Amino acid sequence: MFEEENIVGKLSSKIGDLLTNFENLKIENEKLRQEVVTLKAQNVAKDAQINKLEEEIVKKDIEADDILGKIEEVLRK
């Protein structure tokens, strides 16, 4: 009988440990979910910034080509 109580006590302790670990993992999982959401938002913002910069580069390239064309035109005269 004492041995059965000992086994039940051990099982109860192990179940308690499992529940504690489960709760800790749930908390950690939620933190990681929030981090993923934050990183996705940052990624979207960076993508938008990159697209804007790429558009600016294209505009600057066009401006540079126009200026170069004008310079070449002046030099031909």
C-alpha positions as CSV (number, residue, x, y, z in Angstrom):
1,M,0.0,0.0,0.0
2,F,2.8,2.4,0.8
3,E,4.4,1.6,-2.5
4,E,1.2,2.5,-4.3
5,E,1.0,5.8,-2.5
6,N,4.6,6.4,-3.4
7,I,3.9,5.7,-7.1
8,V,0.8,7.9,-7.0
9,G,2.8,10.7,-5.4
10,K,5.5,10.4,-8.0
11,L,2.9,10.4,-10.8
12,S,1.2,13.4,-9.3
13,S,4.5,15.2,-9.1
14,K,5.4,14.4,-12.7
15,I,2.0,15.6,-13.8
16,G,2.5,18.8,-11.9
17,D,5.9,19.2,-13.6
18,L,4.3,18.6,-17.0
19,L,1.6,21.1,-16.4
20,T,4.2,23.7,-15.2
21,N,6.3,23.1,-18.3
22,F,3.2,23.3,-20.5
23,E,2.2,26.6,-19.1
24,N,5.8,27.9,-19.5
25,L,5.8,26.8,-23.1
26,K,2.5,28.4,-23.8
27,I,3.9,31.7,-22.4
28,E,7.0,31.3,-24.5
29,N,5.0,30.4,-27.6
30,E,2.9,33.6,-27.2
31,K,6.0,35.7,-26.9
32,L,7.4,34.1,-30.0
33,R,4.1,34.7,-31.8
34,Q,4.2,38.4,-30.9
35,E,7.8,38.6,-32.0
36,V,6.8,37.1,-35.4
37,V,4.0,39.6,-35.8
38,T,6.4,42.5,-35.0
39,L,9.1,41.2,-37.3
40,K,6.5,40.7,-40.1
41,A,5.4,44.3,-39.7
42,Q,9.0,45.5,-39.7
43,N,9.6,43.5,-42.9
44,V,6.6,45.1,-44.6
45,A,7.9,48.5,-43.6
46,K,11.4,47.8,-44.9
47,D,10.0,46.4,-48.1
48,A,8.0,49.6,-48.6
49,Q,11.2,51.7,-47.8
50,I,13.2,49.6,-50.3
51,N,10.5,50.1,-53.0
52,K,10.5,53.8,-52.4
53,L,14.3,54.0,-52.6
54,E,14.3,51.9,-55.8
55,E,11.8,54.3,-57.3
56,E,14.0,57.3,-56.3
57,I,17.0,55.6,-57.9
58,V,15.1,55.1,-61.2
59,K,14.1,58.8,-61.1
60,K,17.7,59.9,-60.4
61,D,18.9,57.7,-63.2
62,I,16.4,59.3,-65.6
63,E,17.5,62.8,-64.4
64,A,21.2,61.9,-64.8
65,D,20.5,60.6,-68.3
66,D,18.7,63.8,-69.2
67,I,21.5,66.0,-67.8
68,L,24.1,63.9,-69.7
69,G,22.1,64.3,-72.8
70,K,22.0,68.0,-72.4
71,I,25.8,68.1,-71.7
72,E,26.4,66.1,-74.8
73,E,24.2,68.4,-76.8
74,V,26.1,71.5,-75.6
75,L,29.5,69.8,-76.4
76,R,28.4,69.1,-79.9
77,K,27.7,72.8,-80.6
